[in-house]
Amino acid sequence: MIKRLVLVIFLLLLVPVSALAQNTSVQSEPADESAIFPVPRPNVNTFLGQKHDYTVVFRGNGESVVSVRVALANNTESELRNVELRLPDYIKTSELLAFQVIREGYCLRYAQPAIYSPGVPQSCEEYSEPDYFQGYGQNKYQKAVVEVVGDTLKVTLPTAIAKEKSGAFFVYMRAVGFAKKDLFGAYNFNFETLKVNESIQNLQVGISTDSDLVLKGAKGEVDYRFEDTSTSLMAAGVSEKAAASPAIDNFYNQIGYGSITKTASSLAALESYKVSGAYASTRLMLYAKEILVGAVVLLAVVVVFLLVAKVILRKGGKKVSTPDQAKEVVEPKTLQGGTFLLSFLASIVSSVLIALYTAGLLLVSRLISGAQYYDYDSQTNIWLWIIIIVASFAVYAFLILGPSIFIGIKRGVGWGFATLGLTILWLVLLVFIVGLVIFLGGIGKYEPPVPYLLEGGLGPQKAD
C-alpha cells in the first residue's frame, strides 16, 4: 500500500514538470526563425520637396563653373524620366554634362544561417529604399542626356524613377553672365539658383574662386589645385551603363561646399535663391571703393582742421586802424606763423615717435611671449609685464601731452590744444595707412573643412 501511494505521488509531481517543459518549447519556437528586428528607416520627408546643392567657382575672366546636385522624389502616378530646371534668362551656358546617381539601400534583414561561421559572409534578405537625400554613400553613375532649350535645362534620365520612389542626378556646366566687371577691375556677381516646378525643402550654395583670386567675405585664401573638370568627368570611366567611379564620388560628395556657404529652406515652386558678392585679382581692386571713401573722409577731416586753424590764426591778429598800430601788428603775425610751423612739426615728430615706440613694444612683447616656452620664472615675467605697462603709460603720456603742454606754456593754451589735435590727426592717419598696408598684404591661407575638388583632377582649369 505504501509503495502504491509513493508511486502516485511521484506521477503527480511529473505532470506539472512535463507541462512546463512543453510550454517552454512552444514559446521558444519563434527563436528558430531566421528573423532579425528591422532597422528603423530614416525619416526623409520627401513630400516636403526637392534638395539642391550648388558649388560655384568664379574665374578670372568673369566665367563661372556651376555644379548642381538634385535629389527629388517622384510623387506622380507614372515613371519619371524627364526633369526640367529653369535657367536665369541672362546667362549663357556651355560644356554641359549630367549623370544620374544609382544607389543601393542598406541591409535591413540578414539571413540566419543554420551553422554560424565567421569566415562566411551573411546574405541579405531585405534591403531598404535608397536614400538619395543624403550626400554621402556608395554610388554608381550613369550618363544622362542634357540640353538647353530656351531658358529650360532638360535632363533625360537613363533609368526612370518609379512612382513613390526617389532619385538623384548632378549637372556640370560653365556659365557667363553671373559676374560683371566694375570700374575698379573687380567682378560683382549675383548668382541665382535654378527654378523647378516643385518646392525645395533644403538648398545650399558654396561660392569659391580660383586660387589666385580674392573673394570678398571669405575667411581666407583657399589654395585649391584646379584642373579641367569636364575633361575629368568624361574620362572618369563611366560608360552608358551604371558604374562606380571614385573620381566622380569625390566630386559628387563635395558639391555644396566652398569658401562661402549659404543655405536656404522651404522655397516655393519656381522660386530661386540669390547670392551676391565680389571678387578680384588683388585686395586693392576688390576694396577700392571702400578705400577711396575712407581716403576722401580722412582728407576732408584734414582740410576742415586746416581751415579751422587758419580762422584761428586770422582772429589772433589785431585789427589795424592807424599806421602806428600796423607797425605793432607785424611782429605778432610773424610770431604766429612761426608758432604754427613749430606746432605742425612737433605734432609730426610726436606721432612718429609714438608709432616707433608702439612697434618696439610689439617686438618686445613677442620676444617675451616666445621666452615663456623656456624655463624662465613666471613670477619674473609678471613683474616684467607690470613694468612695461607702467612705463608705456608714462611714455605715451609724455609723447602725446608733452609737446602740447610745452607749446601751450610758451605760446598760449590755444596753440597747445592745436598741437594736441594735430598729433591725434597724424596718429589716425598712420593707423589708417598701416592698417591698409597690412590688409592689402593679405590674410593667411587656411584649409577648408571639406577640401573641394582636391583629388581626382576634378577642379576647373585656371583662367589665362
C-alpha positions in Angstrom: 0.0 0.0 0.0 2.8 2.4 0.9 4.6 1.6 -2.4 1.4 2.4 -4.4 1.0 5.7 -2.5 4.6 6.7 -3.3 4.2 5.9 -7.0 1.0 8.0 -7.2 2.7 11.0 -5.6 5.7 10.6 -7.9 3.4 10.6 -11.0 1.6 13.7 -9.8 4.9 15.5 -9.5 5.9 14.7 -13.0 2.7 16.1 -14.6 3.5 19.9 -14.0 7.1 19.5 -14.9 6.3 18.0 -18.3 3.6 20.6 -18.9 6.1 23.4 -18.1 8.6 21.8 -20.5 6.0 21.7 -23.3 5.1 25.3 -22.6 8.7 26.4 -22.7 9.3 24.5 -26.0 6.3 26.2 -27.6 7.5 29.7 -26.6 11.0 29.1 -27.9 9.8 28.1 -31.4 9.8 31.7 -32.9 13.5 32.0 -32.0 14.4 29.3 -34.6 13.1 31.6 -37.4 15.7 33.4 -39.5 14.5 36.9 -38.5 16.1 40.0 -37.0 14.2 43.1 -35.9 14.5 45.6 -38.8 16.5 48.7 -38.5 14.2 51.9 -38.4 14.0 53.6 -41.8 15.3 57.1 -42.0 12.7 59.9 -42.0 13.5 61.6 -45.3 10.2 63.6 -45.7 10.4 63.6 -49.4 6.9 65.1 -49.7 8.4 68.5 -48.5 10.2 69.0 -51.8 13.5 68.6 -53.5 17.0 69.1 -52.2 19.5 71.2 -54.2 23.2 71.7 -53.6 25.4 74.1 -55.7 29.1 74.7 -56.0 30.0 77.8 -58.0 33.7 78.6 -58.9 34.2 82.0 -60.4 37.1 82.6 -62.8 39.4 85.5 -63.6 37.6 86.2 -66.9 34.1 86.5 -65.3 33.1 83.0 -66.2 31.6 80.7 -63.6 31.8 76.9 -63.2 28.5 75.6 -61.8 27.9 72.1 -60.3 24.4 71.3 -59.1 23.2 68.2 -57.3 19.5 67.5 -57.2 17.7 64.9 -55.1 14.0 64.5 -55.8 11.0 62.2 -55.3 8.5 61.0 -57.9 5.1 61.9 -56.4 3.3 61.3 -59.7 1.3 58.2 -60.9 3.8 57.4 -63.6 7.6 56.9 -64.1 9.7 60.0 -64.0 12.4 60.2 -66.7 12.4 63.8 -67.9 13.4 66.6 -65.4 13.3 70.3 -66.3 15.0 73.2 -64.5 14.6 76.9 -65.3 17.8 78.8 -66.0 18.1 82.6 -65.5 17.5 84.2 -68.9 20.6 86.5 -68.7 23.2 83.7 -68.7 24.8 81.6 -71.4 25.8 78.0 -70.7 28.3 75.7 -72.3 30.1 72.3 -71.7 27.0 70.7 -70.1 27.4 67.3 -68.5 24.8 65.3 -66.5 25.0 62.0 -64.6 22.3 60.1 -62.8 23.1 58.6 -59.4 22.2 55.0 -58.8 22.4 54.0 -55.1 21.5 50.8 -53.3 19.9 50.7 -49.9 21.4 49.3 -46.8 20.5 45.8 -45.5 17.5 45.6 -43.2 17.4 41.9 -42.6 20.2 39.3 -42.8 19.6 35.6 -43.3 20.1 33.4 -40.2 22.5 30.6 -41.2 22.0 27.1 -39.8 25.6 27.0 -38.7 27.3 30.3 -38.0 30.8 30.6 -39.4 32.8 33.9 -39.0 34.5 33.4 -42.4 31.3 33.1 -44.4 29.6 36.4 -45.2 25.9 36.7 -44.4 23.5 37.2 -47.2 20.9 40.0 -47.1 17.2 39.1 -47.3 15.8 42.6 -47.3 17.2 46.0 -48.4 16.0 49.5 -47.5 14.9 52.0 -50.1 17.9 54.1 -51.3 18.2 57.4 -49.6 19.2 60.0 -52.2 18.7 62.9 -49.9 21.9 62.1 -48.1 25.1 63.3 -49.8 27.4 60.5 -48.9 27.2 56.9 -49.8 28.3 54.3 -52.3 27.0 55.3 -55.7 27.1 54.3 -59.3 26.8 56.8 -62.1 25.1 56.6 -65.4 25.5 59.3 -68.0 22.3 61.3 -68.7 21.2 63.4 -71.7 21.2 67.2 -71.0 20.3 70.1 -73.3 19.2 73.7 -73.1 16.0 74.7 -74.8 15.4 78.5 -74.4 15.7 79.1 -70.7 15.0 75.5 -69.7 17.6 72.9 -68.8 16.2 69.5 -69.8 17.7 66.3 -68.2 16.7 62.9 -69.6 17.5 60.2 -67.0 18.6 56.8 -68.4 16.9 55.0 -65.6 13.3 56.1 -64.9 12.3 56.8 -61.3 9.4 54.7 -60.3 6.3 56.3 -58.7 6.6 57.0 -55.0 10.4 56.5 -55.3 13.3 58.9 -55.1 16.4 59.6 -57.3 19.2 62.0 -57.8 21.4 63.4 -60.6 24.0 66.2 -60.9 24.8 68.6 -63.7 28.1 70.3 -64.5 28.2 73.4 -66.8 30.0 76.7 -67.5 28.0 79.9 -67.4 28.6 83.5 -68.4 26.5 86.3 -67.1 26.5 85.9 -63.3 29.5 88.3 -62.9 30.2 91.7 -64.2 33.3 93.8 -64.1 33.2 97.2 -62.3 35.2 100.4 -62.8 38.0 99.3 -60.5 38.6 95.9 -62.2 36.7 93.8 -59.6 33.9 91.4 -60.5 30.5 91.8 -58.8 28.5 88.6 -59.0 24.9 87.8 -58.4 24.4 84.0 -58.6 20.8 82.8 -59.0 19.8 79.2 -58.4 17.7 77.2 -60.9 14.0 77.1 -60.6 11.8 73.9 -60.6 8.1 73.3 -60.7 8.2 71.8 -57.2 9.0 73.2 -53.8 12.6 72.9 -52.5 12.9 71.8 -48.8 16.7 72.5 -48.5 19.2 74.4 -50.6 22.9 75.0 -50.1 25.2 77.1 -52.2 29.0 77.1 -52.0 30.9 80.0 -53.6 34.7 79.8 -54.4 37.2 81.4 -56.8 40.4 80.3 -58.5 43.3 80.2 -56.1 44.9 83.4 -57.5 41.7 85.5 -56.8 40.4 87.2 -53.7 36.8 86.6 -52.7 35.1 89.3 -50.6 33.8 88.0 -47.3 35.8 84.8 -47.3 37.7 83.8 -44.2 41.0 83.4 -46.1 42.5 82.3 -49.4 42.0 78.6 -50.2 44.8 77.0 -52.1 43.0 74.7 -54.4 44.6 72.6 -57.2 42.3 73.2 -60.1 42.2 71.2 -63.3 39.6 70.8 -66.0 36.5 69.2 -64.5 34.7 68.4 -67.8 37.6 66.5 -69.2 38.0 64.6 -66.0 34.3 63.7 -65.9 34.4 62.5 -69.5 37.5 60.4 -68.8 36.3 59.0 -65.5 35.5 55.7 -67.0 31.7 55.9 -66.8 30.0 54.1 -69.6 26.4 54.1 -70.8 25.6 51.6 -68.0 25.7 52.5 -64.4 29.2 52.1 -63.0 31.2 53.2 -59.9 33.8 55.9 -60.1 36.0 57.1 -57.2 36.8 60.3 -59.1 33.2 61.2 -59.6 32.4 60.1 -56.0 34.9 62.7 -54.7 33.4 65.4 -57.0 29.8 64.5 -56.2 30.2 64.4 -52.4 31.7 67.8 -52.2 29.0 69.7 -54.2 27.6 72.4 -52.0 30.8 73.5 -50.3 33.0 76.5 -50.9 34.9 79.4 -49.3 31.5 81.0 -48.6 28.5 78.8 -47.9 24.9 80.0 -47.9 21.7 77.9 -47.1 18.0 78.4 -47.6 14.9 76.3 -47.0 11.3 76.0 -47.9 11.5 77.6 -51.3 8.2 77.6 -53.2 7.8 76.3 -56.8 9.5 78.5 -59.4 11.3 80.4 -56.6 15.1 81.0 -56.8 17.7 82.0 -54.3 20.3 84.6 -55.0 23.9 85.0 -53.6 25.7 88.3 -54.2 29.3 89.2 -53.7 32.5 90.3 -55.3 36.0 89.1 -56.2 39.1 90.4 -57.8 42.8 89.6 -58.5 44.0 91.9 -55.7 42.6 93.3 -52.5 43.3 96.8 -53.7 40.9 96.3 -56.7 38.4 94.4 -54.5 38.1 97.1 -51.8 39.0 100.1 -54.0 35.6 101.8 -53.4 35.9 101.5 -49.6 39.5 102.7 -49.6 38.5 105.7 -51.8 35.7 106.6 -49.5 38.0 106.3 -46.4 40.6 108.4 -48.1 38.1 111.1 -49.0 36.7 111.2 -45.5 40.2 111.5 -44.0 41.2 114.2 -46.5 38.0 116.1 -45.6 38.9 115.9 -41.9 42.4 117.3 -42.6 41.0 120.1 -44.8 38.5 121.1 -42.1 41.2 121.1 -39.4 43.4 123.3 -41.5 40.6 125.7 -42.3 39.8 126.0 -38.6 43.4 126.6 -37.8 43.5 129.3 -40.5 40.5 131.0 -39.0 42.0 130.9 -35.5 45.2 132.5 -36.9 43.3 135.3 -38.5 41.3 136.0 -35.4 44.5 136.0 -33.4 45.8 139.2 -35.2 45.0 142.7 -34.1 42.8 145.0 -36.2 44.8 147.7 -38.0 43.2 151.2 -37.7 46.3 153.6 -37.7 49.8 153.4 -39.2 51.3 153.1 -35.7 49.1 150.1 -34.9 50.2 148.5 -38.2 53.8 148.5 -37.1 52.8 146.8 -33.9 51.0 144.0 -35.8 54.0 143.0 -37.9 55.7 141.2 -35.1 52.7 139.2 -33.7 51.8 137.9 -37.2 55.3 136.7 -37.8 55.3 135.1 -34.4 52.0 133.3 -35.1 53.4 131.9 -38.4 56.4 130.5 -36.6 54.3 129.1 -33.8 52.1 127.3 -36.3 55.2 125.8 -38.0 56.5 124.7 -34.6 53.2 123.2 -33.7 53.0 121.4 -37.0 56.5 119.9 -36.8 56.1 119.0 -33.1 52.9 117.0 -33.8 54.5 115.1 -36.7 57.6 114.2 -34.6 55.4 113.2 -31.7 53.2 110.9 -33.8 56.2 109.3 -35.5 57.9 108.6 -32.1 54.6 107.1 -30.8 54.5 104.8 -33.8 58.1 103.7 -33.4 57.6 103.1 -29.7 54.5 101.0 -30.4 56.4 98.9 -33.0 59.2 98.3 -30.5 56.6 97.4 -27.8 55.1 94.8 -30.1 58.5 93.4 -30.8 59.4 93.1 -27.1 56.1 91.5 -26.2 56.6 88.9 -28.9 60.1 88.2 -27.5 58.7 87.8 -24.0 55.9 85.5 -25.2 58.5 83.4 -27.1 60.6 83.2 -23.9 57.8 81.6 -22.0 58.4 78.3 -23.8 61.7 78.1 -22.0 62.4 77.6 -18.2 62.0 81.1 -17.2 60.5 82.1 -13.9 56.8 83.0 -14.4 57.0 85.5 -11.5 59.7 87.4 -13.2 57.6 87.6 -16.4 54.7 89.0 -14.5 56.8 91.8 -12.9 58.4 92.5 -16.3 54.9 93.0 -17.8 53.9 95.3 -15.0 57.0 97.4 -15.5 56.4 97.6 -19.3 52.7 98.6 -18.8 53.5 101.3 -16.3 56.4 102.6 -18.4 54.2 102.6 -21.5 51.6 104.8 -19.8 54.3 107.3 -18.9 55.9 107.2 -22.4 52.6 107.6 -24.2 51.5 110.4 -21.9 54.8 112.2 -22.4 54.8 111.8 -26.2 51.2 112.9 -26.6 50.8 115.6 -24.0 54.5 116.8 -23.6 54.8 118.8 -26.8 51.3 120.2 -26.4 52.0 121.4 -22.8 55.3 122.9 -23.8 53.9 124.9 -26.7 50.8 125.8 -24.6 53.1 127.3 -21.9 55.3 129.1 -24.4 52.8 130.2 -27.0 49.4 130.0 -25.3 46.7 127.5 -24.4 45.2 127.6 -27.9 48.4 126.6 -29.6 48.7 123.8 -27.1 45.3 122.3 -28.0 46.2 122.8 -31.7 49.3 120.8 -31.2 47.4 118.0 -29.5 44.8 118.0 -32.2 47.4 117.7 -34.9 49.1 114.9 -33.1 45.9 112.9 -32.9 45.2 113.6 -36.5 48.6 112.2 -37.6 48.2 109.2 -35.4 44.8 108.4 -37.0 46.4 108.8 -40.5 49.3 106.5 -39.5 46.8 103.9 -38.2 44.8 104.1 -41.4 47.9 103.7 -43.6 49.4 100.8 -41.6 46.1 99.0 -41.4 45.6 99.4 -45.2 49.0 98.0 -45.9 48.5 95.0 -43.6 45.1 94.4 -45.1 46.2 94.6 -48.7 49.1 92.3 -47.9 46.5 89.5 -47.5 45.4 87.1 -44.8 47.0 83.8 -44.1 45.7 80.8 -46.0 43.6 78.2 -44.3 42.5 74.7 -45.0 38.8 74.3 -45.9 36.6 72.0 -43.8 36.0 69.9 -46.8 38.8 70.0 -49.4 36.9 70.9 -52.6 37.9 69.1 -55.7 41.4 68.3 -54.4 41.6 64.7 -55.6 40.8 63.1 -58.9 41.7 66.1 -61.0 38.2 67.5 -60.9 38.8 71.2 -60.5 38.3 73.8 -63.2 41.3 75.0 -65.1 42.9 78.3 -64.2 41.9 81.2 -66.4 44.6 82.5 -68.7 
